[in-house]
C-alpha cells in the first residue's frame, strides 16, 4: 500500500539532524548529520561529506564520505571516498579506498566469506590462536 510519489526503500536524514542513540534501517539510508551511537541496517548506507558518526556501523554495504570514529562492518561492499576520515577497524567482503582518505585502524577483507563472521558486529576483539601469522604448512 504505497502512497503515490513515495519511495519506501529510501530514507534521508540531512545535515541538520543530530542523534544520540541507535539508527536501524532497511532499504537505503542517506545520512549527512551527526550521531553518537550505532548505525545498523540490512541495506545500503550512504554517509555524506558532512556526516559525523561516533559509534560503530554494521550494514550490508556502505559508501562513506564523512567522519567515522568507530568500527565498520559491511557484509558486501565498503567504499571510502576522498576526504573520508575513518578511525576504527574495517571488516568487509569488498573494499574500495580513494586517494585522500584518512584511515587509522585494521582491515579484514574477505570476498569469499560473509564479513560479520563473529555475529556481534564487533571486530576489535583479539584474534585467537597461536598459528595466526604462520604460512600454511609451517611447522608447529
Secondary structure by P-SEA (a helix, b strand, c coil): cccccccccbbbbcccccccbbbbbccbbbbcbbbcbbbbccbbbbbcccbbbcbbbbcccccccbbbcbbbbbccbbbbcccbbbcbbbbccbbbbccbbbbcbbbbbbcccccccccccccccccccccccccccccc
